[in-house]
Amino acid sequence: MGLTSPRASQIYDIDYKQATRVFTVSNITLSGGAPSQVDGDNLSLNDRVLVTGQSTDSENGLYYVTTVGTGSNGTWQRSIDGNETGEIQAGMIVMVTEGTAYADTQWKLITNDPITLGVSSLVFTLDYGVPYTVAASPPTTGN
């Protein structure tokens, strides 16, 4: 069965990003001291991380581990699919696959467009994956 017009329009232009391994909720150092553990998981080189707890909201977004933190040298960089203006858009959805508290959760960017990366505040909220409601069945007429 094909998608109906209302359903097709509801999923048009939704920006799903590749899943991240873990999710941050507090302010962290991103360069020269990025943590080697997030939400109970030890990080590895190239792990993707959804950063949401920065005290400067414009630093939030999608990152990957470029140097695993040992002391003061841990470094993360913005991911290749989220490092330029235009790649992060309102309504973007990201899955988090691991972690003690946030494994198997889905997060939605609630910042409105236009978004300028590094300038706009990026605010994420837990997304329950319910993009629309289904209308109740029409009553029967009893004929």
The first five atom37 places (N, CA, C, CB, O) and aatype in JSON, in Angstrom:
{
  "aatype": [12, 7, 10, 16, 15, 14, 1, 0, 15, 5, 9, 18, 3, 9, 3, 18, 11, 5, 0, 16, 1, 19, 13, 16, 19, 15, 2, 9, 16, 10, 15, 7, 7, 0, 14, 15, 5, 19, 3, 7, 3, 2, 10, 15, 10, 2, 3, 1, 19, 10, 19, 16, 7, 5, 15, 16, 3, 15, 6, 2, 7, 10, 18, 18, 19, 16, 16, 19, 7, 16, 7, 15, 2, 7, 16, 17, 5, 1, 15, 9, 3, 7, 2, 6, 16, 7, 6, 9, 5, 0, 7, 12, 9, 19, 12, 19, 16, 6, 7, 16, 0, 18, 0, 3, 16, 5, 17, 11, 10, 9, 16, 2, 3, 14, 9, 16, 10, 7, 19, 15, 15, 10, 19, 13, 16, 10, 3, 18, 7, 19, 14, 18, 16, 19, 0, 0, 15, 14, 14, 16, 16, 7, 2],
  "atom_mask": [
    [1, 1, 1, 1, 1],
    [1, 1, 1, 0, 1],
    [1, 1, 1, 1, 1],
    [1, 1, 1, 1, 1],
    [1, 1, 1, 1, 1],
    [1, 1, 1, 1, 1],
    [1, 1, 1, 1, 1],
    [1, 1, 1, 1, 1],
    [1, 1, 1, 1, 1],
    [1, 1, 1, 1, 1],
    [1, 1, 1, 1, 1],
    [1, 1, 1, 1, 1],
    [1, 1, 1, 1, 1],
    [1, 1, 1, 1, 1],
    [1, 1, 1, 1, 1],
    [1, 1, 1, 1, 1],
    [1, 1, 1, 1, 1],
    [1, 1, 1, 1, 1],
    [1, 1, 1, 1, 1],
    [1, 1, 1, 1, 1],
    [1, 1, 1, 1, 1],
    [1, 1, 1, 1, 1],
    [1, 1, 1, 1, 1],
    [1, 1, 1, 1, 1],
    [1, 1, 1, 1, 1],
    [1, 1, 1, 1, 1],
    [1, 1, 1, 1, 1],
    [1, 1, 1, 1, 1],
    [1, 1, 1, 1, 1],
    [1, 1, 1, 1, 1],
    [1, 1, 1, 1, 1],
    [1, 1, 1, 0, 1],
    [1, 1, 1, 0, 1],
    [1, 1, 1, 1, 1],
    [1, 1, 1, 1, 1],
    [1, 1, 1, 1, 1],
    [1, 1, 1, 1, 1],
    [1, 1, 1, 1, 1],
    [1, 1, 1, 1, 1],
    [1, 1, 1, 0, 1],
    [1, 1, 1, 1, 1],
    [1, 1, 1, 1, 1],
    [1, 1, 1, 1, 1],
    [1, 1, 1, 1, 1],
    [1, 1, 1, 1, 1],
    [1, 1, 1, 1, 1],
    [1, 1, 1, 1, 1],
    [1, 1, 1, 1, 1],
    [1, 1, 1, 1, 1],
    [1, 1, 1, 1, 1],
    [1, 1, 1, 1, 1],
    [1, 1, 1, 1, 1],
    [1, 1, 1, 0, 1],
    [1, 1, 1, 1, 1],
    [1, 1, 1, 1, 1],
    [1, 1, 1, 1, 1],
    [1, 1, 1, 1, 1],
    [1, 1, 1, 1, 1],
    [1, 1, 1, 1, 1],
    [1, 1, 1, 1, 1],
    [1, 1, 1, 0, 1],
    [1, 1, 1, 1, 1],
    [1, 1, 1, 1, 1],
    [1, 1, 1, 1, 1],
    [1, 1, 1, 1, 1],
    [1, 1, 1, 1, 1],
    [1, 1, 1, 1, 1],
    [1, 1, 1, 1, 1],
    [1, 1, 1, 0, 1],
    [1, 1, 1, 1, 1],
    [1, 1, 1, 0, 1],
    [1, 1, 1, 1, 1],
    [1, 1, 1, 1, 1],
    [1, 1, 1, 0, 1],
    [1, 1, 1, 1, 1],
    [1, 1, 1, 1, 1],
    [1, 1, 1, 1, 1],
    [1, 1, 1, 1, 1],
    [1, 1, 1, 1, 1],
    [1, 1, 1, 1, 1],
    [1, 1, 1, 1, 1],
    [1, 1, 1, 0, 1],
    [1, 1, 1, 1, 1],
    [1, 1, 1, 1, 1],
    [1, 1, 1, 1, 1],
    [1, 1, 1, 0, 1],
    [1, 1, 1, 1, 1],
    [1, 1, 1, 1, 1],
    [1, 1, 1, 1, 1],
    [1, 1, 1, 1, 1],
    [1, 1, 1, 0, 1],
    [1, 1, 1, 1, 1],
    [1, 1, 1, 1, 1],
    [1, 1, 1, 1, 1],
    [1, 1, 1, 1, 1],
    [1, 1, 1, 1, 1],
    [1, 1, 1, 1, 1],
    [1, 1, 1, 1, 1],
    [1, 1, 1, 0, 1],
    [1, 1, 1, 1, 1],
    [1, 1, 1, 1, 1],
    [1, 1, 1, 1, 1],
    [1, 1, 1, 1, 1],
    [1, 1, 1, 1, 1],
    [1, 1, 1, 1, 1],
    [1, 1, 1, 1, 1],
    [1, 1, 1, 1, 1],
    [1, 1, 1, 1, 1],
    [1, 1, 1, 1, 1],
    [1, 1, 1, 1, 1],
    [1, 1, 1, 1, 1],
    [1, 1, 1, 1, 1],
    [1, 1, 1, 1, 1],
    [1, 1, 1, 1, 1],
    [1, 1, 1, 1, 1],
    [1, 1, 1, 1, 1],
    [1, 1, 1, 1, 1],
    [1, 1, 1, 0, 1],
    [1, 1, 1, 1, 1],
    [1, 1, 1, 1, 1],
    [1, 1, 1, 1, 1],
    [1, 1, 1, 1, 1],
    [1, 1, 1, 1, 1],
    [1, 1, 1, 1, 1],
    [1, 1, 1, 1, 1],
    [1, 1, 1, 1, 1],
    [1, 1, 1, 1, 1],
    [1, 1, 1, 1, 1],
    [1, 1, 1, 0, 1],
    [1, 1, 1, 1, 1],
    [1, 1, 1, 1, 1],
    [1, 1, 1, 1, 1],
    [1, 1, 1, 1, 1],
    [1, 1, 1, 1, 1],
    [1, 1, 1, 1, 1],
    [1, 1, 1, 1, 1],
    [1, 1, 1, 1, 1],
    [1, 1, 1, 1, 1],
    [1, 1, 1, 1, 1],
    [1, 1, 1, 1, 1],
    [1, 1, 1, 1, 1],
    [1, 1, 1, 0, 1],
    [1, 1, 1, 1, 1]
  ],
  "atom_positions": [
    [[0.84, -1.17, 0.0], [0.0, 0.0, 0.0], [0.89, 1.24, 0.0], [-0.96, 0.0, 1.22], [1.81, 1.34, 0.81]],
    [[0.62, 2.17, -0.9], [1.4, 3.4, -1.0], [1.03, 4.38, 0.09], [0.0, 0.0, 0.0], [0.01, 4.24, 0.75]],
    [[1.87, 5.37, 0.26], [1.58, 6.4, 1.24], [0.49, 7.32, 0.72], [2.85, 7.2, 1.55], [0.44, 7.65, -0.46]],
    [[-0.39, 7.73, 1.61], [-1.41, 8.69, 1.23], [-0.79, 10.08, 1.25], [-2.64, 8.62, 2.19], [0.29, 10.27, 1.82]],
    [[-1.43, 11.04, 0.65], [-0.88, 12.4, 0.59], [-0.59, 12.96, 1.97], [-1.84, 13.32, -0.13], [0.5, 13.5, 2.17]],
    [[-1.5, 12.88, 2.95], [-1.16, 13.44, 4.26], [0.03, 12.75, 4.91], [-2.36, 13.34, 5.19], [0.88, 13.42, 5.51]],
    [[0.11, 11.45, 4.79], [1.24, 10.75, 5.41], [2.54, 11.07, 4.68], [1.0, 9.24, 5.41], [3.58, 11.25, 5.32]],
    [[2.5, 11.13, 3.36], [3.71, 11.47, 2.61], [4.2, 12.86, 2.98], [3.45, 11.37, 1.09], [5.4, 13.07, 3.12]],
    [[3.3, 13.8, 3.14], [3.71, 15.16, 3.48], [4.24, 15.24, 4.9], [2.55, 16.13, 3.3], [5.05, 16.12, 5.21]],
    [[3.8, 14.34, 5.77], [4.27, 14.36, 7.14], [5.71, 13.87, 7.26], [3.36, 13.51, 8.02], [6.42, 14.26, 8.19]],
    [[6.16, 13.02, 6.34], [7.53, 12.53, 6.42], [8.45, 13.22, 5.43], [7.55, 11.04, 6.19], [9.65, 12.98, 5.45]],
    [[7.91, 14.06, 4.57], [8.73, 14.77, 3.6], [9.71, 15.68, 4.33], [7.85, 15.57, 2.64], [9.33, 16.43, 5.23]],
    [[10.95, 15.62, 3.94], [11.99, 16.51, 4.42], [12.33, 16.35, 5.91], [11.58, 17.92, 4.17], [12.88, 17.27, 6.51]],
    [[12.01, 15.21, 6.52], [12.45, 14.94, 7.88], [13.93, 14.57, 7.8], [11.6, 13.8, 8.57], [14.33, 13.76, 6.96]],
    [[14.71, 15.15, 8.64], [16.15, 14.97, 8.61], [16.58, 13.97, 9.67], [16.86, 16.31, 8.82], [16.82, 14.34, 10.82]],
    [[16.68, 12.69, 9.29], [17.2, 11.67, 10.2], [18.7, 11.59, 10.0], [16.52, 10.27, 9.95], [19.18, 11.46, 8.87]],
    [[19.44, 11.66, 11.08], [20.89, 11.55, 11.0], [21.32, 10.15, 11.45], [21.57, 12.63, 11.86], [20.58, 9.45, 12.13]],
    [[22.53, 9.77, 11.04], [23.11, 8.51, 11.48], [23.11, 8.5, 13.0], [24.55, 8.3, 10.91], [23.38, 9.52, 13.63]],
    [[22.82, 7.36, 13.59], [22.76, 7.23, 15.04], [24.1, 7.58, 15.69], [22.36, 5.81, 15.44], [25.16, 7.45, 15.08]],
    [[24.01, 8.03, 16.93], [25.2, 8.26, 17.73], [25.31, 7.14, 18.76], [25.17, 9.66, 18.43], [24.32, 6.49, 19.09]],
    [[26.49, 6.94, 19.24], [26.68, 5.89, 20.25], [26.14, 6.35, 21.6], [28.16, 5.51, 20.36], [25.44, 5.6, 22.27]],
    [[26.49, 7.58, 21.99], [26.09, 8.09, 23.31], [25.6, 9.52, 23.2], [27.26, 8.0, 24.3], [25.62, 10.14, 22.14]],
    [[25.15, 10.04, 24.34], [24.46, 11.32, 24.45], [24.98, 12.05, 25.68], [22.91, 11.13, 24.52], [25.04, 11.46, 26.76]],
    [[25.36, 13.32, 25.55], [25.81, 14.08, 26.71], [24.71, 15.01, 27.21], [27.07, 14.89, 26.37], [23.94, 15.55, 26.41]],
    [[24.63, 15.18, 28.52], [23.62, 16.05, 29.11], [24.21, 17.2, 29.91], [22.71, 15.25, 30.0], [23.47, 18.07, 30.37]],
    [[25.53, 17.21, 30.08], [26.15, 18.29, 30.85], [27.27, 18.91, 30.04], [26.68, 17.77, 32.2], [27.75, 18.33, 29.06]],
    [[27.69, 20.08, 30.46], [28.76, 20.8, 29.79], [30.06, 20.0, 29.87], [28.94, 22.21, 30.4], [30.44, 19.54, 30.95]],
    [[30.73, 19.84, 28.73], [32.0, 19.11, 28.69], [33.01, 19.91, 27.87], [31.8, 17.68, 28.09], [32.64, 20.78, 27.09]],
    [[34.27, 19.6, 28.07], [35.33, 20.16, 27.23], [35.36, 19.34, 25.95], [36.73, 20.15, 27.96], [35.4, 18.11, 26.01]],
    [[35.34, 20.0, 24.8], [35.31, 19.28, 23.53], [36.68, 19.09, 22.91], [34.42, 20.01, 22.57], [36.88, 18.19, 22.09]],
    [[37.63, 19.92, 23.29], [38.97, 19.84, 22.72], [39.99, 20.02, 23.84], [39.18, 20.9, 21.61], [39.91, 20.96, 24.62]],
    [[40.95, 19.11, 23.9], [41.97, 19.21, 24.93], [41.45, 18.86, 26.3], [0.0, 0.0, 0.0], [41.81, 19.52, 27.28]],
    [[40.63, 17.85, 26.39], [40.09, 17.43, 27.68], [38.74, 16.76, 27.56], [0.0, 0.0, 0.0], [38.06, 16.56, 28.56]],
    [[38.34, 16.4, 26.33], [37.06, 15.7, 26.13], [37.11, 14.38, 26.88], [36.77, 15.46, 24.62], [38.14, 13.71, 26.9]],
    [[36.0, 13.99, 27.5], [36.0, 12.77, 28.33], [36.18, 11.49, 27.5], [34.7, 12.67, 29.11], [35.86, 11.45, 26.31]],
    [[36.7, 10.47, 28.16], [36.86, 9.17, 27.51], [35.69, 8.26, 27.83], [38.17, 8.51, 27.95], [35.6, 7.14, 27.31]],
    [[34.77, 8.73, 28.68], [33.59, 7.95, 29.03], [32.38, 8.88, 29.06], [33.77, 7.24, 30.41], [32.44, 9.98, 29.61]],
    [[31.28, 8.43, 28.46], [30.03, 9.19, 28.46], [28.89, 8.22, 28.76], [29.8, 9.92, 27.09], [28.81, 7.15, 28.16]],
    [[28.03, 8.6, 29.68], [26.86, 7.8, 30.05], [27.22, 6.34, 30.32], [25.81, 7.87, 28.95], [26.51, 5.42, 29.93]],
    [[28.35, 6.16, 31.01], [28.77, 4.82, 31.42], [29.49, 4.01, 30.37], [0.0, 0.0, 0.0], [29.9, 2.89, 30.66]],
    [[29.67, 4.54, 29.16], [30.35, 3.81, 28.09], [31.73, 4.41, 27.82], [29.51, 3.81, 26.8], [31.88, 5.62, 27.73]],
    [[32.72, 3.53, 27.7], [34.06, 3.97, 27.31], [34.05, 4.25, 25.81], [35.14, 2.9, 27.68], [33.59, 3.42, 25.02]],
    [[34.56, 5.4, 25.43], [34.55, 5.81, 24.04], [35.75, 5.25, 23.29], [34.53, 7.32, 23.92], [36.8, 4.96, 23.88]],
    [[35.58, 5.09, 21.98], [36.64, 4.66, 21.09], [36.8, 5.69, 19.98], [36.35, 3.25, 20.5], [35.92, 6.53, 19.76]],
    [[37.91, 5.62, 19.29], [38.17, 6.51, 18.16], [37.02, 6.44, 17.16], [39.5, 6.14, 17.48], [36.56, 5.35, 16.82]],
    [[36.56, 7.58, 16.7], [35.49, 7.73, 15.7], [34.08, 7.47, 16.21], [35.75, 6.83, 14.56], [33.14, 7.47, 15.41]],
    [[33.89, 7.24, 17.49], [32.53, 7.11, 18.03], [31.79, 8.42, 17.81], [32.54, 6.74, 19.54], [32.36, 9.5, 17.95]],
    [[30.49, 8.31, 17.46], [29.65, 9.5, 17.31], [28.98, 9.81, 18.65], [28.57, 9.29, 16.18], [28.57, 8.9, 19.38]],
    [[28.88, 11.1, 18.95], [28.3, 11.55, 20.21], [27.33, 12.69, 19.92], [29.41, 12.0, 21.21], [27.66, 13.62, 19.19]],
    [[26.12, 12.61, 20.49], [25.18, 13.72, 20.42], [25.42, 14.58, 21.65], [23.68, 13.21, 20.35], [25.17, 14.16, 22.78]],
    [[25.92, 15.79, 21.43], [26.25, 16.73, 22.51], [25.07, 17.69, 22.68], [27.57, 17.5, 22.2], [24.69, 18.38, 21.73]],
    [[24.5, 17.73, 23.9], [23.32, 18.57, 24.12], [23.39, 19.43, 25.37], [22.11, 17.72, 24.19], [22.5, 20.25, 25.6]],
    [[24.42, 19.27, 26.18], [24.42, 19.94, 27.47], [25.4, 21.08, 27.62], [0.0, 0.0, 0.0], [25.73, 21.48, 28.73]],
    [[25.89, 21.62, 26.49], [26.87, 22.69, 26.58], [26.27, 23.95, 27.2], [27.44, 22.99, 25.2], [25.11, 24.28, 26.93]],
    [[27.05, 24.66, 28.02], [26.55, 25.9, 28.6], [26.37, 26.96, 27.51], [27.51, 26.42, 29.68], [25.58, 27.88, 27.68]],
    [[27.1, 26.84, 26.41], [26.88, 27.65, 25.22], [26.17, 26.75, 24.21], [28.24, 28.24, 24.63], [26.8, 25.91, 23.57]],
    [[24.84, 26.93, 24.08], [24.02, 26.02, 23.26], [24.46, 25.91, 21.81], [22.59, 26.47, 23.29], [24.16, 24.92, 21.15]],
    [[25.17, 26.9, 21.29], [25.63, 26.84, 19.9], [26.72, 25.79, 19.71], [26.13, 28.2, 19.45], [27.05, 25.45, 18.57]],
    [[27.29, 25.28, 20.8], [28.29, 24.21, 20.72], [27.66, 22.83, 20.68], [29.25, 24.3, 21.89], [28.37, 21.85, 20.43]],
    [[26.36, 22.72, 20.92], [25.68, 21.43, 20.87], [25.66, 20.91, 19.43], [24.24, 21.54, 21.42], [25.84, 21.68, 18.49]],
    [[25.45, 19.61, 19.28], [25.35, 19.03, 17.94], [25.94, 17.65, 17.86], [0.0, 0.0, 0.0], [26.08, 16.96, 18.87]],
    [[26.3, 17.25, 16.65], [26.84, 15.92, 16.37], [28.36, 15.99, 16.32], [26.28, 15.37, 15.05], [28.94, 16.82, 15.61]],
    [[29.0, 15.11, 17.09], [30.46, 15.08, 17.16], [30.96, 13.66, 16.97], [30.96, 15.65, 18.49], [30.2, 12.69, 17.08]],
    [[32.27, 13.54, 16.7], [32.91, 12.23, 16.72], [34.24, 12.36, 17.46], [33.13, 11.67, 15.27], [34.84, 13.43, 17.49]],
    [[34.69, 11.27, 18.03], [35.91, 11.25, 18.82], [37.1, 11.19, 17.88], [35.93, 10.06, 19.82], [37.24, 10.23, 17.11]],
    [[37.97, 12.21, 17.92], [39.18, 12.21, 17.1], [40.41, 11.79, 17.89], [39.42, 13.6, 16.51], [41.35, 11.23, 17.33]],
    [[40.4, 12.05, 19.2], [41.44, 11.58, 20.11], [40.76, 11.13, 21.39], [42.52, 12.69, 20.4], [40.09, 11.93, 22.05]],
    [[40.92, 9.85, 21.74], [40.3, 9.34, 22.96], [40.97, 10.03, 24.14], [40.43, 7.79, 23.06], [42.2, 10.08, 24.23]],
    [[40.15, 10.54, 25.05], [40.66, 11.3, 26.19], [41.49, 10.48, 27.14], [0.0, 0.0, 0.0], [41.03, 9.48, 27.68]],
    [[42.71, 10.91, 27.34], [43.57, 10.38, 28.39], [44.2, 11.59, 29.04], [44.67, 9.36, 27.84], [45.15, 12.17, 28.51]],
    [[43.69, 11.98, 30.17], [44.16, 13.2, 30.8], [43.58, 14.41, 30.09], [0.0, 0.0, 0.0], [42.37, 14.61, 30.07]],
    [[44.45, 15.23, 29.51], [43.98, 16.49, 28.93], [43.97, 16.49, 27.4], [44.83, 17.61, 29.42], [43.82, 17.57, 26.82]],
    [[44.12, 15.36, 26.73], [44.23, 15.41, 25.27], [43.0, 14.91, 24.52], [45.39, 14.61, 24.84], [43.03, 14.86, 23.29]],
    [[41.92, 14.55, 25.19], [40.73, 14.08, 24.49], [40.15, 15.18, 23.6], [0.0, 0.0, 0.0], [40.0, 16.32, 24.03]],
    [[39.84, 14.82, 22.36], [39.33, 15.81, 21.4], [38.18, 15.21, 20.59], [40.45, 16.29, 20.47], [38.25, 14.08, 20.11]],
    [[37.13, 16.01, 20.44], [36.0, 15.66, 19.57], [35.86, 16.76, 18.53], [34.68, 15.48, 20.39], [36.16, 17.93, 18.8]],
    [[35.4, 16.39, 17.34], [35.12, 17.36, 16.28], [33.69, 17.16, 15.8], [36.12, 17.22, 15.1], [33.12, 16.08, 15.95]],
    [[33.12, 18.22, 15.22], [31.78, 18.08, 14.64], [31.82, 17.02, 13.55], [31.27, 19.43, 14.08], [32.79, 16.92, 12.8]],
    [[30.76, 16.24, 13.46], [30.7, 15.15, 12.48], [30.6, 15.71, 11.07], [29.5, 14.23, 12.77], [30.21, 16.86, 10.87]],
    [[30.95, 14.9, 10.11], [30.95, 15.34, 8.71], [29.54, 15.68, 8.21], [31.57, 14.25, 7.83], [29.4, 16.47, 7.28]],
    [[28.51, 15.09, 8.82], [27.13, 15.39, 8.42], [26.51, 16.47, 9.31], [26.29, 14.12, 8.47], [25.3, 16.68, 9.27]],
    [[27.34, 17.14, 10.1], [26.82, 18.19, 10.96], [27.85, 19.26, 11.28], [0.0, 0.0, 0.0], [27.85, 19.83, 12.37]],
    [[28.73, 19.53, 10.31], [29.79, 20.5, 10.58], [29.69, 21.77, 9.73], [31.12, 19.87, 10.36], [30.59, 22.61, 9.76]],
    [[28.6, 21.91, 8.97], [28.41, 23.11, 8.15], [26.97, 23.59, 8.27], [28.76, 22.82, 6.67], [26.04, 22.79, 8.45]],
    [[26.79, 24.89, 8.15], [25.45, 25.45, 8.13], [24.68, 24.81, 6.98], [25.48, 27.01, 7.99], [25.22, 24.66, 5.89]],
    [[23.45, 24.42, 7.23], [22.62, 23.74, 6.23], [22.53, 22.25, 6.47], [0.0, 0.0, 0.0], [21.6, 21.61, 5.98]],
    [[23.48, 21.68, 7.2], [23.44, 20.24, 7.49], [22.65, 19.94, 8.76], [24.86, 19.69, 7.62], [22.23, 18.81, 8.98]],
    [[22.46, 20.94, 9.59], [21.67, 20.81, 10.81], [20.42, 21.66, 10.61], [22.48, 21.26, 12.1], [20.52, 22.87, 10.41]],
    [[19.25, 21.03, 10.66], [18.0, 21.74, 10.39], [16.97, 21.45, 11.48], [17.44, 21.36, 9.02], [17.03, 20.42, 12.15]],
    [[16.03, 22.37, 11.63], [14.94, 22.19, 12.58], [14.28, 20.84, 12.35], [13.9, 23.34, 12.45], [14.04, 20.45, 11.2]],
    [[13.98, 20.13, 13.42], [13.3, 18.85, 13.32], [14.23, 17.66, 13.12], [0.0, 0.0, 0.0], [13.76, 16.53, 13.04]],
    [[15.53, 17.9, 13.05], [16.5, 16.82, 12.88], [16.3, 15.79, 13.99], [17.95, 17.37, 12.88], [16.11, 16.15, 15.15]],
    [[16.35, 14.51, 13.64], [16.15, 13.43, 14.6], [17.39, 12.54, 14.62], [14.89, 12.61, 14.24], [17.93, 12.18, 13.58]],
    [[17.81, 12.19, 15.84], [19.0, 11.35, 16.03], [18.69, 10.27, 17.06], [20.22, 12.22, 16.48], [18.13, 10.55, 18.12]],
    [[19.06, 9.04, 16.75], [18.96, 7.92, 17.7], [20.25, 7.82, 18.48], [18.65, 6.59, 16.97], [21.34, 8.07, 17.95]],
    [[20.13, 7.43, 19.75], [21.28, 7.13, 20.6], [21.2, 5.64, 20.88], [21.29, 7.99, 21.93], [20.18, 5.15, 21.37]],
    [[22.28, 4.91, 20.59], [22.2, 3.44, 20.66], [22.7, 2.84, 21.96], [22.98, 2.86, 19.54], [22.3, 1.74, 22.32]],
    [[23.58, 3.54, 22.69], [24.17, 2.95, 23.89], [24.15, 3.95, 25.04], [25.6, 2.49, 23.61], [23.74, 5.1, 24.88]],
    [[24.61, 3.49, 26.2], [24.68, 4.32, 27.39], [23.83, 3.73, 28.5], [0.0, 0.0, 0.0], [22.89, 2.97, 28.25]],
    [[24.17, 4.08, 29.73], [23.45, 3.57, 30.88], [22.05, 4.16, 30.97], [24.22, 3.86, 32.16], [21.08, 3.43, 31.19]],
    [[21.94, 5.46, 30.81], [20.65, 6.14, 30.97], [19.92, 6.41, 29.66], [20.86, 7.43, 31.69], [18.7, 6.48, 29.64]],
    [[20.66, 6.57, 28.55], [20.03, 7.05, 27.32], [20.09, 6.08, 26.14], [20.66, 8.33, 26.92], [19.84, 6.49, 25.01]],
    [[20.42, 4.82, 26.38], [20.44, 3.83, 25.29], [19.06, 3.72, 24.67], [20.91, 2.45, 25.81], [18.05, 3.75, 25.36]],
    [[19.04, 3.59, 23.35], [17.81, 3.36, 22.59], [16.8, 4.49, 22.76], [17.17, 2.05, 23.01], [15.6, 4.24, 22.86]],
    [[17.28, 5.73, 22.79], [16.39, 6.89, 22.82], [16.56, 7.67, 21.53], [16.69, 7.79, 24.05], [17.55, 7.54, 20.82]],
    [[15.57, 8.49, 21.24], [15.54, 9.29, 20.02], [15.39, 10.76, 20.42], [14.37, 8.84, 19.06], [14.58, 11.09, 21.28]],
    [[16.18, 11.63, 19.79], [16.22, 13.05, 20.15], [15.92, 13.92, 18.94], [17.58, 13.43, 20.74], [16.34, 13.63, 17.83]],
    [[15.18, 14.99, 19.18], [14.76, 15.89, 18.11], [15.27, 17.31, 18.39], [13.22, 15.89, 17.95], [15.17, 17.8, 19.51]],
    [[15.81, 17.94, 17.36], [16.24, 19.33, 17.45], [15.01, 20.22, 17.37], [17.28, 19.68, 16.34], [14.28, 20.17, 16.38]],
    [[14.78, 21.03, 18.41], [13.59, 21.88, 18.43], [13.9, 23.35, 18.14], [12.9, 21.77, 19.79], [13.02, 24.21, 18.22]],
    [[15.14, 23.63, 17.79], [15.51, 24.98, 17.36], [14.89, 25.23, 16.0], [17.07, 25.15, 17.32], [14.94, 24.37, 15.12]],
    [[14.3, 26.4, 15.81], [13.69, 26.75, 14.53], [14.73, 27.18, 13.51], [12.65, 27.85, 14.72], [15.77, 27.74, 13.86]],
    [[14.44, 26.92, 12.23], [15.26, 27.43, 11.13], [15.04, 28.93, 11.03], [14.92, 26.72, 9.78], [13.99, 29.41, 11.46]],
    [[15.95, 29.69, 10.49], [17.25, 29.26, 9.96], [18.26, 29.04, 11.08], [17.78, 30.3, 8.95], [18.27, 29.76, 12.08]],
    [[19.11, 28.04, 10.88], [20.13, 27.7, 11.86], [21.5, 28.0, 11.25], [20.03, 26.2, 12.29], [21.81, 27.56, 10.15]],
    [[22.3, 28.75, 11.98], [23.68, 29.02, 11.59], [24.56, 28.27, 12.57], [24.01, 30.57, 11.57], [24.58, 28.57, 13.76]],
    [[25.29, 27.29, 12.07], [26.11, 26.44, 12.93], [27.17, 27.28, 13.63], [26.77, 25.32, 12.11], [27.85, 28.1, 13.01]],
    [[27.31, 27.06, 14.94], [28.27, 27.8, 15.73], [27.73, 29.12, 16.27], [0.0, 0.0, 0.0], [28.39, 29.78, 17.08]],
    [[26.53, 29.51, 15.81], [25.91, 30.77, 16.25], [24.57, 30.49, 16.9], [25.74, 31.73, 15.05], [24.29, 30.98, 18.0]],
    [[23.72, 29.71, 16.23], [22.37, 29.41, 16.72], [22.43, 28.45, 17.91], [21.5, 28.81, 15.6], [23.24, 27.53, 17.93]],
    [[21.56, 28.68, 18.89], [21.43, 27.75, 20.01], [20.78, 26.48, 19.51], [20.6, 28.38, 21.18], [19.72, 26.53, 18.88]],
    [[21.39, 25.33, 19.76], [20.84, 24.04, 19.35], [20.27, 23.35, 20.58], [21.93, 23.16, 18.65], [21.01, 22.97, 21.49]],
    [[18.94, 23.18, 20.59], [18.25, 22.61, 21.74], [17.55, 21.33, 21.29], [17.23, 23.62, 22.34], [16.8, 21.33, 20.32]],
    [[17.81, 20.24, 22.02], [17.24, 18.93, 21.71], [16.26, 18.52, 22.79], [18.36, 17.88, 21.56], [16.41, 18.89, 23.96]],
    [[15.26, 17.74, 22.39], [14.3, 17.19, 23.34], [14.07, 15.72, 23.01], [12.96, 17.99, 23.31], [14.21, 15.29, 21.86]],
    [[13.71, 14.96, 24.02], [13.4, 13.56, 23.82], [12.22, 13.46, 22.87], [13.09, 12.84, 25.16], [11.2, 14.12, 23.07]],
    [[12.35, 12.64, 21.84], [11.31, 12.49, 20.82], [10.71, 11.1, 20.97], [11.87, 12.72, 19.37], [11.43, 10.09, 20.9]],
    [[9.43, 11.04, 21.17], [8.78, 9.76, 21.38], [8.39, 9.06, 20.1], [7.56, 9.94, 22.23], [7.77, 8.0, 20.13]],
    [[8.74, 9.64, 18.95], [8.51, 8.99, 17.68], [7.06, 8.93, 17.25], [0.0, 0.0, 0.0], [6.67, 7.99, 16.55]],
    [[6.26, 9.89, 17.65], [4.85, 9.92, 17.27], [4.64, 11.16, 16.4], [3.9, 9.94, 18.54], [4.25, 12.21, 16.91]],
    [[4.88, 11.05, 15.08], [4.83, 12.23, 14.23], [3.41, 12.73, 13.93], [5.52, 11.95, 12.95], [3.24, 13.89, 13.54]],
    [[2.42, 11.9, 14.09], [1.04, 12.3, 13.82], [0.1, 11.41, 14.6], [0.72, 12.25, 12.3], [0.51, 10.35, 15.08]],
    [[-1.14, 11.82, 14.72], [-2.13, 10.98, 15.4], [-3.07, 10.41, 14.37], [-2.92, 11.78, 16.49], [-3.34, 11.03, 13.34]],
    [[-3.55, 9.24, 14.64], [-4.49, 8.58, 13.75], [-5.9, 8.9, 14.23], [-4.23, 7.04, 13.69], [-6.21, 8.72, 15.41]],
    [[-6.72, 9.35, 13.33], [-8.11, 9.67, 13.69], [-8.86, 8.4, 14.07], [-8.83, 10.4, 12.51], [-8.58, 7.32, 13.55]],
    [[-9.79, 8.54, 14.96], [-10.62, 7.4, 15.37], [-11.45, 6.92, 14.19], [-11.53, 7.78, 16.55], [-11.77, 7.7, 13.29]],
    [[-11.79, 5.66, 14.2], [-12.63, 5.1, 13.14], [-13.99, 5.77, 13.18], [-12.78, 3.56, 13.29], [-14.5, 6.08, 14.25]],
    [[-14.59, 5.99, 12.0], [-15.92, 6.61, 11.99], [-16.94, 5.66, 12.61], [-16.34, 6.99, 10.56], [-16.8, 4.44, 12.5]],
    [[-17.96, 6.21, 13.26], [-18.96, 5.34, 13.89], [-19.73, 4.57, 12.81], [-19.95, 6.19, 14.75], [-19.91, 5.04, 11.69]],
    [[-20.17, 3.38, 13.19], [-20.99, 2.59, 12.25], [-22.43, 3.11, 12.31], [-20.93, 1.06, 12.59], [-22.88, 3.63, 13.33]],
    [[-23.12, 2.94, 11.2], [-24.49, 3.47, 11.13], [-25.53, 2.47, 11.57], [-24.81, 3.92, 9.72], [-26.68, 2.83, 11.8]],
    [[-25.16, 1.22, 11.7], [-26.1, 0.19, 12.15], [-27.05, -0.28, 11.07], [0.0, 0.0, 0.0], [-28.06, -0.9, 11.39]],
    [[-26.76, -0.01, 9.78], [-27.66, -0.46, 8.7], [-27.62, -1.92, 8.52], [-27.32, 0.19, 7.42], [-28.32, -2.45, 7.65]]
  ]
}
